[in-house]
Amino acid sequence: MSEPLLKAAGLNAWYGAAQILFDVDLQVHRGEVVALMGRNGAGKSTTLKAIMGMLARCRGQVHFMGRDIARAEPHAIARAGLGFVPEDRRIFSDLTVMENLDVGRQPARHWPDGSAAPTWTPEALFQLFPNLGEMPHRPGGRMSGGEQQMLTVARTLMGNPFLVLLDEPSEGVAPLIVEQMAQMIIALKTQGVSILLCEQNMHFAELVSDRAYVLEKGQIRHQSSMAELAANDEVRRAYLSM
């Protein structure tokens, strides 16, 4: 198998004196959707923030596109082509949809072999997110939670990322939006974008993911194909049931 696009090894992280992650190892390959699953408080969001360089106390190895990014600043990691969609959305509520998209704009990218990586324009994103295409001049603060979630993803894609870290995209949005999010992830995958997805919703993860890691109390307790996890009642009862 080819070298992973993203590889984290021995990832440990703290909030103050409390250790949250314990030697987390994970990989994402090109064109792959990987689900990071676990209950609330398992350490899923912390893992994404650790990869993205957003934690004051973090130890371990993180390689992206063959480059060591473990001590890089978040803006430098984003500039290298790693996109991050946080759970709390963080859109600019006073800016319109188009203005929010412009904030995320970065130049086109190429893979190491010289081939073009996926490139996104507002027009292409409006095909992916028709709801946004109907309101290009609406301020972010006057959108529903699901529409804001779409806008956050779209703004991240304007950076033309090789890989997207996507935190709980199905959390707190209407079922129709959840279905649209699933279709969006499948469409991104067909275009060559890789995704590391934090998720609790088993149905949603099963629709879109190739592989899964299961976190419990900051440790990886299980890893397998998504189909194997979906069929493993014992693991799902132990680490995923509410």
C-alpha positions as a Markdown table, in Angstrom:
| # | Residue | x | y | z |
|---|---|---|---|---|
| 1 | Met | 0.0 | 0.0 | 0.0 |
| 2 | Ser | 1.2 | 3.5 | -0.7 |
| 3 | Glu | 2.5 | 5.9 | 1.9 |
| 4 | Pro | -0.4 | 7.3 | 4.1 |
| 5 | Leu | -1.5 | 10.9 | 3.3 |
| 6 | Leu | -1.8 | 11.5 | 7.0 |
| 7 | Lys | -0.1 | 9.5 | 9.8 |
| 8 | Ala | -0.2 | 10.1 | 13.5 |
| 9 | Ala | 1.8 | 8.0 | 15.9 |
| 10 | Gly | 2.1 | 8.0 | 19.7 |
| 11 | Leu | -0.2 | 11.1 | 19.9 |
| 12 | Asn | -0.6 | 12.3 | 23.5 |
| 13 | Ala | -2.5 | 15.4 | 24.5 |
| 14 | Trp | -3.4 | 17.3 | 27.6 |
| 15 | Tyr | -5.8 | 20.0 | 28.7 |
| 16 | Gly | -4.0 | 21.6 | 31.6 |
| 17 | Ala | -2.9 | 18.7 | 33.9 |
| 18 | Ala | -5.5 | 16.3 | 32.5 |
| 19 | Gln | -4.2 | 13.9 | 29.9 |
| 20 | Ile | -6.9 | 13.3 | 27.2 |
| 21 | Leu | -5.1 | 11.2 | 24.5 |
| 22 | Phe | -2.8 | 8.2 | 25.1 |
| 23 | Asp | -0.5 | 7.0 | 22.3 |
| 24 | Val | -3.1 | 7.4 | 19.5 |
| 25 | Asp | -2.0 | 5.9 | 16.2 |
| 26 | Leu | -4.0 | 6.4 | 13.0 |
| 27 | Gln | -3.5 | 6.7 | 9.2 |
| 28 | Val | -5.5 | 8.0 | 6.3 |
| 29 | His | -4.6 | 7.2 | 2.7 |
| 30 | Arg | -5.4 | 9.1 | -0.5 |
| 31 | Gly | -9.0 | 8.9 | -1.5 |
| 32 | Glu | -10.1 | 7.3 | 1.7 |
| 33 | Val | -12.8 | 8.3 | 4.2 |
| 34 | Val | -11.9 | 7.1 | 7.7 |
| 35 | Ala | -14.3 | 7.4 | 10.7 |
| 36 | Leu | -13.0 | 8.2 | 14.2 |
| 37 | Met | -15.8 | 6.9 | 16.4 |
| 38 | Gly | -16.6 | 7.0 | 20.1 |
| 39 | Arg | -18.9 | 8.3 | 22.7 |
| 40 | Asn | -18.9 | 11.9 | 23.9 |
| 41 | Gly | -15.7 | 12.7 | 25.7 |
| 42 | Ala | -13.8 | 9.8 | 24.1 |
| 43 | Gly | -11.2 | 12.2 | 22.7 |
| 44 | Lys | -12.3 | 12.4 | 19.0 |
| 45 | Ser | -12.3 | 16.2 | 18.7 |
| 46 | Thr | -9.1 | 16.4 | 20.7 |
| 47 | Thr | -7.4 | 14.1 | 18.2 |
| 48 | Leu | -8.4 | 16.4 | 15.3 |
| 49 | Lys | -7.1 | 19.5 | 17.2 |
| 50 | Ala | -3.9 | 17.7 | 18.1 |
| 51 | Ile | -3.3 | 16.9 | 14.4 |
| 52 | Met | -4.1 | 20.5 | 13.5 |
| 53 | Gly | -1.6 | 21.9 | 15.9 |
| 54 | Met | -4.3 | 23.6 | 18.0 |
| 55 | Leu | -3.3 | 22.3 | 21.5 |
| 56 | Ala | -0.8 | 23.9 | 23.8 |
| 57 | Arg | 0.3 | 20.5 | 25.2 |
| 58 | Cys | 0.7 | 17.7 | 22.7 |
| 59 | Arg | 3.4 | 15.1 | 22.1 |
| 60 | Gly | 3.8 | 12.6 | 19.3 |
| 61 | Gln | 4.4 | 12.3 | 15.5 |
| 62 | Val | 2.2 | 13.7 | 12.8 |
| 63 | His | 3.2 | 13.4 | 9.2 |
| 64 | Phe | 1.1 | 14.9 | 6.3 |
| 65 | Met | 2.1 | 14.5 | 2.7 |
| 66 | Gly | 5.4 | 13.0 | 3.9 |
| 67 | Arg | 6.2 | 16.1 | 6.0 |
| 68 | Asp | 6.5 | 16.4 | 9.7 |
| 69 | Ile | 3.9 | 18.9 | 10.9 |
| 70 | Ala | 3.9 | 17.9 | 14.7 |
| 71 | Arg | 5.3 | 21.3 | 15.7 |
| 72 | Ala | 3.8 | 23.5 | 12.9 |
| 73 | Glu | 1.4 | 26.3 | 13.5 |
| 74 | Pro | -2.3 | 25.7 | 12.5 |
| 75 | His | -2.1 | 28.4 | 9.7 |
| 76 | Ala | 0.9 | 26.7 | 8.2 |
| 77 | Ile | -0.8 | 23.3 | 8.4 |
| 78 | Ala | -3.9 | 24.7 | 6.6 |
| 79 | Arg | -1.6 | 26.3 | 4.0 |
| 80 | Ala | 0.0 | 22.9 | 3.4 |
| 81 | Gly | -3.4 | 21.5 | 2.4 |
| 82 | Leu | -5.0 | 20.1 | 5.5 |
| 83 | Gly | -8.5 | 21.4 | 6.0 |
| 84 | Phe | -10.4 | 21.5 | 9.3 |
| 85 | Val | -14.1 | 21.8 | 9.9 |
| 86 | Pro | -14.7 | 22.3 | 13.6 |
| 87 | Glu | -17.8 | 21.1 | 15.4 |
| 88 | Asp | -18.8 | 24.6 | 16.5 |
| 89 | Arg | -18.8 | 25.9 | 12.8 |
| 90 | Arg | -17.2 | 29.3 | 13.4 |
| 91 | Ile | -18.6 | 31.0 | 10.4 |
| 92 | Phe | -18.4 | 34.8 | 10.1 |
| 93 | Ser | -22.0 | 35.7 | 11.0 |
| 94 | Asp | -21.7 | 39.3 | 9.6 |
| 95 | Leu | -20.3 | 38.2 | 6.3 |
| 96 | Thr | -22.4 | 36.8 | 3.4 |
| 97 | Val | -22.1 | 33.3 | 2.1 |
| 98 | Met | -19.9 | 34.5 | -0.8 |
| 99 | Glu | -17.7 | 36.6 | 1.6 |
| 100 | Asn | -17.3 | 33.6 | 3.9 |
| 101 | Leu | -16.2 | 31.5 | 0.9 |
| 102 | Asp | -13.7 | 34.2 | -0.2 |
| 103 | Val | -12.1 | 34.1 | 3.3 |
| 104 | Gly | -11.2 | 30.4 | 2.7 |
| 105 | Arg | -9.8 | 30.8 | -0.8 |
| 106 | Gln | -6.3 | 29.3 | -1.4 |
| 107 | Pro | -4.4 | 28.7 | -4.7 |
| 108 | Ala | -4.9 | 25.5 | -6.7 |
| 109 | Arg | -2.7 | 22.5 | -5.6 |
| 110 | His | -0.9 | 19.6 | -7.2 |
| 111 | Trp | 0.0 | 16.1 | -6.0 |
| 112 | Pro | 3.7 | 15.3 | -5.6 |
| 113 | Asp | 3.5 | 13.5 | -9.1 |
| 114 | Gly | 2.4 | 16.8 | -10.6 |
| 115 | Ser | -1.2 | 15.9 | -11.2 |
| 116 | Ala | -3.9 | 18.4 | -10.3 |
| 117 | Ala | -5.6 | 18.0 | -6.9 |
| 118 | Pro | -9.3 | 18.8 | -6.6 |
| 119 | Thr | -9.9 | 22.5 | -7.1 |
| 120 | Trp | -13.1 | 24.3 | -5.8 |
| 121 | Thr | -14.9 | 27.4 | -6.9 |
| 122 | Pro | -18.1 | 28.9 | -5.5 |
| 123 | Glu | -20.0 | 27.6 | -8.6 |
| 124 | Ala | -18.8 | 24.0 | -8.0 |
| 125 | Leu | -19.6 | 24.3 | -4.3 |
| 126 | Phe | -23.1 | 25.5 | -5.1 |
| 127 | Gln | -23.7 | 22.3 | -7.1 |
| 128 | Leu | -22.5 | 20.3 | -4.1 |
| 129 | Phe | -24.6 | 22.5 | -1.7 |
| 130 | Pro | -27.7 | 23.7 | -3.6 |
| 131 | Asn | -29.0 | 25.4 | -0.4 |
| 132 | Leu | -26.0 | 27.7 | -0.4 |
| 133 | Gly | -26.5 | 28.5 | -4.1 |
| 134 | Glu | -29.9 | 29.9 | -3.3 |
| 135 | Met | -28.6 | 32.4 | -0.8 |
| 136 | Pro | -25.2 | 33.7 | -1.9 |
| 137 | His | -25.8 | 37.1 | -0.4 |
| 138 | Arg | -27.3 | 36.0 | 2.9 |
| 139 | Pro | -25.3 | 36.8 | 6.1 |
| 140 | Gly | -24.1 | 33.8 | 7.9 |
| 141 | Gly | -25.9 | 34.8 | 11.1 |
| 142 | Arg | -29.3 | 34.5 | 9.3 |
| 143 | Met | -28.8 | 30.8 | 8.3 |
| 144 | Ser | -30.1 | 27.7 | 10.0 |
| 145 | Gly | -27.6 | 25.4 | 11.9 |
| 146 | Gly | -27.5 | 22.9 | 9.0 |
| 147 | Glu | -26.9 | 25.7 | 6.4 |
| 148 | Gln | -24.1 | 27.1 | 8.6 |
| 149 | Gln | -22.6 | 23.6 | 8.8 |
| 150 | Met | -22.7 | 23.4 | 5.0 |
| 151 | Leu | -21.1 | 26.8 | 4.7 |
| 152 | Thr | -18.3 | 25.8 | 7.1 |
| 153 | Val | -17.5 | 22.7 | 4.9 |
| 154 | Ala | -17.7 | 24.8 | 1.7 |
| 155 | Arg | -15.4 | 27.5 | 3.1 |
| 156 | Thr | -12.8 | 24.8 | 4.1 |
| 157 | Leu | -13.0 | 23.3 | 0.5 |
| 158 | Met | -12.2 | 26.8 | -0.9 |
| 159 | Gly | -8.7 | 26.1 | 0.5 |
| 160 | Asn | -8.5 | 23.2 | -2.0 |
| 161 | Pro | -7.4 | 20.7 | 0.7 |
| 162 | Phe | -5.8 | 17.3 | 0.0 |
| 163 | Leu | -7.5 | 16.0 | 3.2 |
| 164 | Val | -10.3 | 17.3 | 5.4 |
| 165 | Leu | -10.7 | 16.8 | 9.2 |
| 166 | Leu | -14.4 | 16.9 | 9.7 |
| 167 | Asp | -15.7 | 17.1 | 13.3 |
| 168 | Glu | -19.2 | 15.7 | 14.0 |
| 169 | Pro | -20.9 | 16.9 | 10.7 |
| 170 | Ser | -24.2 | 15.2 | 11.6 |
| 171 | Glu | -24.5 | 16.6 | 15.1 |
| 172 | Gly | -27.5 | 18.7 | 15.8 |
| 173 | Val | -28.7 | 19.1 | 12.2 |
| 174 | Ala | -32.0 | 18.0 | 10.6 |
| 175 | Pro | -32.2 | 14.5 | 9.1 |
| 176 | Leu | -32.5 | 16.0 | 5.6 |
| 177 | Ile | -29.3 | 17.9 | 6.1 |
| 178 | Val | -27.6 | 14.7 | 7.4 |
| 179 | Glu | -28.5 | 13.0 | 4.2 |
| 180 | Gln | -27.1 | 15.9 | 2.2 |
| 181 | Met | -23.9 | 15.8 | 4.2 |
| 182 | Ala | -23.5 | 12.1 | 3.5 |
| 183 | Gln | -24.0 | 12.7 | -0.3 |
| 184 | Met | -21.5 | 15.5 | 0.0 |
| 185 | Ile | -18.8 | 13.3 | 1.6 |
| 186 | Ile | -19.4 | 10.6 | -1.1 |
| 187 | Ala | -19.0 | 13.2 | -3.8 |
| 188 | Leu | -15.8 | 14.6 | -2.3 |
| 189 | Lys | -14.4 | 11.1 | -2.2 |
| 190 | Thr | -15.1 | 10.5 | -5.9 |
| 191 | Gln | -13.2 | 13.8 | -6.6 |
| 192 | Gly | -10.2 | 12.5 | -4.7 |
| 193 | Val | -10.5 | 14.3 | -1.4 |
| 194 | Ser | -9.6 | 12.3 | 1.7 |
| 195 | Ile | -11.5 | 12.7 | 4.9 |
| 196 | Leu | -10.9 | 11.9 | 8.6 |
| 197 | Leu | -14.4 | 12.1 | 10.2 |
| 198 | Cys | -15.3 | 12.3 | 13.9 |
| 199 | Glu | -18.7 | 10.8 | 14.3 |
| 200 | Gln | -21.0 | 9.1 | 16.8 |
| 201 | Asn | -23.8 | 8.4 | 14.3 |
| 202 | Met | -23.2 | 4.8 | 13.2 |
| 203 | His | -25.7 | 5.0 | 10.3 |
| 204 | Phe | -24.0 | 8.1 | 9.0 |
| 205 | Ala | -20.5 | 6.7 | 9.4 |
| 206 | Glu | -21.5 | 3.4 | 7.7 |
| 207 | Leu | -22.9 | 5.3 | 4.7 |
| 208 | Val | -19.6 | 7.2 | 3.9 |
| 209 | Ser | -16.6 | 5.5 | 5.5 |
| 210 | Asp | -14.1 | 2.9 | 4.3 |
| 211 | Arg | -12.4 | 2.2 | 7.7 |
| 212 | Ala | -13.0 | 3.1 | 11.3 |
| 213 | Tyr | -11.0 | 3.6 | 14.5 |
| 214 | Val | -12.9 | 3.4 | 17.8 |
| 215 | Leu | -11.7 | 5.7 | 20.7 |
| 216 | Glu | -12.5 | 5.2 | 24.4 |
| 217 | Lys | -11.0 | 7.3 | 27.1 |
| 218 | Gly | -8.3 | 8.7 | 24.7 |
| 219 | Gln | -7.1 | 5.3 | 23.5 |
| 220 | Ile | -7.7 | 3.4 | 20.2 |
| 221 | Arg | -9.7 | 0.3 | 21.3 |
| 222 | His | -10.6 | -1.1 | 17.8 |
| 223 | Gln | -9.7 | -0.6 | 14.2 |
| 224 | Ser | -11.2 | -2.3 | 11.2 |
| 225 | Ser | -13.1 | -1.8 | 7.9 |
| 226 | Met | -16.3 | 0.0 | 8.4 |
| 227 | Ala | -18.2 | -3.1 | 7.3 |
| 228 | Glu | -16.5 | -5.2 | 10.0 |
| 229 | Leu | -17.3 | -2.6 | 12.7 |
| 230 | Ala | -20.9 | -2.5 | 11.6 |
| 231 | Ala | -21.1 | -6.3 | 11.9 |
| 232 | Asn | -19.4 | -6.4 | 15.3 |
| 233 | Asp | -22.1 | -6.1 | 17.9 |
| 234 | Glu | -19.7 | -6.7 | 20.8 |
| 235 | Val | -17.4 | -3.8 | 19.9 |
| 236 | Arg | -20.4 | -1.5 | 19.2 |
| 237 | Arg | -22.0 | -2.3 | 22.6 |
| 238 | Ala | -18.8 | -1.9 | 24.5 |
| 239 | Tyr | -17.6 | 1.5 | 23.0 |
| 240 | Leu | -20.4 | 3.1 | 20.9 |
| 241 | Ser | -23.8 | 2.4 | 22.5 |
| 242 | Met | -25.2 | 5.1 | 24.6 |
